[in-house]
């Protein structure tokens, strides 16, 4: 559950920061560009909120065991 919440919080923080800074956040000259790339990298490596919520759903319904769900 913590992975799903943290992933969603990171995505929301990036979205709101981009809204605040506007188009300047996309440029390489602004530090926000690095954070946006870092956020996308984390989601691609560790999974998005939807991925983690789906894993929790499979565990809750008994499709997989605890070890299969949370240990890759």
Order of alpha helices (4+ residues) and beta strands (2+ residues): alpha-alpha-alpha-alpha
